[in-house]
Amino acid sequence: MAKKRKSRVPKSVKLVVRVFIILFVLMVAFVGFRYYRRYAIQSEQIRQAQLQRQQEQAKLLKQRKAFIRKIGPIAREVDKSYDLLPSITIAQACLESNYGQSDLSQKYNNLFGVKGTNPNTSAVMTTKEYVKDKWVTVKARFQIYDSYEASIRAHARLFQNGTTWNHDQYKHVLASKDYKTQAKALVTDGYATDPDYADKLINLIEQFDLEKYDK
């Protein structure tokens, strides 16, 4: 019985297969490299963005702490004569002047958005006010001060003297003995129209440990 002859694969076919395998491996390697390179670039971009945000946050925090260190001793010295807590005054200044970065505070040393009437000692500026359950942009005349100390002292006198129509306007503020009660009294006595004003002050005081200025 004759033996079956093994069929041989032509060399040309073998060559084509080898070339195909090599090309396939190269293609996989190329796709893998492109993917890795894109992933590496994206990862580096994310890392750089996070680093930039951290640097910006650190810079912002440094600026805010510097502002607090600047006005803290002033508030402590002024408020001791007016039955006010320095922690509240500092927190108000931080909130209302954006840590001394607002145009009103930088140009006119007005830390608390105090309004003015005399054209010679006040300036017209744009501001936001909470009216009828929403924030609106309005133009108003604001008092000009020679220094932060003058602004803080006028702020303290406001609570001590009350308004022209009610000298006891801020009696609950003056009667408060801790920062949480005094923050809430500012809303109760009509100083602030923002319903979240007290919570914002309390959060600032606790974030920056401002209660230390009350001691």
For each residue, the residues with C-beta under 8 A, 3 or more apart:
1:
2:
3:
4:
5:
6:
7:
8:
9: 13 14
10: 13 14
11: 14 15
12: 15 16
13: 9 10 16 17
14: 9 10 11 17 18
15: 11 12 18 19
16: 12 13 19 20
17: 13 14 20 21
18: 14 15 21 22
19: 15 16 22 23
20: 16 17 23 24
21: 17 18 24 25
22: 18 19 25 26
23: 19 20 26 27
24: 20 21 27 28
25: 21 22 28 29
26: 22 23 29 30
27: 23 24 30 31
28: 24 25 31 32
29: 25 26 32 33
30: 26 27 33 34
31: 27 28 34 35
32: 28 29 35 36
33: 29 30 36 37
34: 30 31 37 38
35: 31 32 38 39
36: 32 33 39 40
37: 33 34 40 41
38: 34 35 41 42
39: 35 36 42 43
40: 36 37 43 44
41: 37 38 44 45
42: 38 39 45 46
43: 39 40 46 47
44: 40 41 47 48
45: 41 42 48 49
46: 42 43 49 50
47: 43 44 50 51
48: 44 45 51 52
49: 45 46 52 53
50: 46 47 53 54
51: 47 48 54 55
52: 48 49 55 56
53: 49 50 56 57
54: 50 51 57 58
55: 51 52 58 59
56: 52 53 59 60
57: 53 54 60 61
58: 54 55 61 62
59: 55 56 62 63
60: 56 57 63 64
61: 57 58 64 65
62: 58 59 65 66
63: 59 60 66 67 99 101
64: 60 61 67 68 94 99 208
65: 61 62 68 69 208
66: 62 63 69 70
67: 63 64 70 71 94 99 100
68: 64 65 71 72 90 94 99 208 210
69: 65 66 72
70: 66 67 74 100 148
71: 67 68 74 75 90 93 100 111 148 152
72: 68 69 75 76 86 90 210 213
73: 76 77
74: 70 71 77 78 148 149 152
75: 71 72 78 79 86 89 90 93 152 213
76: 72 73 79 80 86 213
77: 73 74 80
78: 74 75 81 82 89 149 152 153 156
79: 75 76 82 84 85 86 89 152 156
80: 76 77 86
81: 78 156
82: 78 79 156 157 159 160 174
83: 160 174
84: 79 88 89 156 159 173 174 182
85: 79 88 89 176 178 179 182 214
86: 72 75 76 79 80 89 90 210 213 214
87: 90 91 179 205 210 211 212 213 214
88: 84 85 91 92 179 182 183 186 201 205
89: 75 78 79 84 85 86 92 93 152 155 156
90: 68 71 72 75 86 87 93 94 205 210 213
91: 87 88 94 95 179 183 200 201 202 204 205 210
92: 88 89 95 96 111 112 155 201
93: 71 75 89 90 96 97 100 111 112 152
94: 64 67 68 90 91 97 98 99 204 208
95: 91 92 98 197 200 201 204
96: 92 93 102 111 112 113
97: 93 94 100 101 102 104 105 110 111 112 113
98: 94 95 101 102 105
99: 63 64 67 68 94
100: 67 70 71 93 97 105 106 111
101: 63 97 98 105 106
102: 96 97 98 105 106
103: 106 107 125
104: 97 107 108 110 113 125 127 142
105: 97 98 100 101 102 108 109 110 111
106: 100 101 102 103
107: 103 104 123
108: 104 105 123 142 143 144 145
109: 105 144 145 146 147 148 150 151
110: 97 104 105 113 114 142 143 144 145 151
111: 71 92 93 96 97 100 105 148 151 152 155
112: 92 93 96 97 151 155
113: 96 97 104 110 127 142
114: 110 142 143 151 154 155 158
115: 122 140 141 142 143
116: 121 122 123 141 142 143 144
117: 122 141
118: 121 122
119: 122 141
120:
121: 116 118 143 144
122: 115 116 117 118 119 141 142 143 144
123: 107 108 116 141 142 144
124: 139 140 141 142
125: 103 104 139 140 142
126: 137 138 139
127: 104 113 137 138 139 140 142
128: 135 136 137 138
129: 135 136 138 193
130: 133 134 135 136 193 194 195
131: 134 135 136 193
132:
133: 130
134: 130 131
135: 128 129 130 131
136: 128 129 130 131
137: 126 127 128
138: 126 127 128 129
139: 124 125 126 127
140: 115 124 125 127
141: 115 116 117 119 122 123 124
142: 104 108 110 113 114 115 116 122 123 124 125 127
143: 108 110 114 115 116 121 122 154
144: 108 109 110 116 121 122 123
145: 108 109 110 148 150 151 154
146: 109 150
147: 109 150 151
148: 70 71 74 109 111 145 151 152
149: 74 78 152 153
150: 109 145 146 147 153 154
151: 109 110 111 112 114 145 147 148 154 155
152: 71 74 75 78 79 89 93 111 148 149 155 156
153: 78 149 150 156 157
154: 114 143 145 150 151 157 158
155: 89 92 111 112 114 151 152 158 159
156: 78 79 81 82 84 89 152 153 159 160
157: 82 153 154 160 161
158: 114 154 155 161 162 170
159: 82 84 155 156 162 170 173 174
160: 82 83 156 157 174
161: 157 158 167
162: 158 159 166 167 168 169 170
163: 166 167 169
164:
165: 169
166: 162 163 169
167: 161 162 163
168: 162 171
169: 162 163 165 166 189 190
170: 158 159 162 173 174 185 189 191
171: 168 174 175 189
172: 175 176 185 188 189
173: 84 159 170 176 182 185 186 189 191
174: 82 83 84 159 160 170 171
175: 171 172 185
176: 85 172 173 181 182 185
177: 181 182
178: 85 181 182
179: 85 87 88 91 182 183 201 202 205 210 211 214
180: 183 184 202
181: 176 177 178 184 185
182: 84 85 88 173 176 177 178 179 185 186
183: 88 91 179 180 186 187 197 198 199 201 202 205
184: 180 181 187 188 198
185: 170 172 173 175 176 181 182 188 189
186: 88 173 182 183 189 191 192 197 198 201
187: 183 184 190 191 192 195 197 198
188: 172 184 185
189: 169 170 171 172 173 185 186
190: 169 187
191: 170 173 186 187
192: 186 187 197 198
193: 129 130 131 197
194: 130 197 200
195: 130 187
196: 199 200
197: 95 183 186 187 192 193 194 200 201
198: 183 184 186 187 192 201 202
199: 183 196 202 203
200: 91 95 194 196 197 203 204
201: 88 91 92 95 179 183 186 197 198 204 205
202: 91 179 180 183 198 199 205 206
203: 199 200 206 207
204: 91 94 95 200 201 207 208 210
205: 87 88 90 91 179 183 201 202 208 209 210 211
206: 202 203 209 211
207: 203 204
208: 64 65 68 94 204 205
209: 205 206 212
210: 68 72 86 87 90 91 179 204 205 213 214
211: 87 179 205 206 214 215
212: 87 209 215
213: 72 75 76 86 87 90 210
214: 85 86 87 179 210 211
215: 211 212
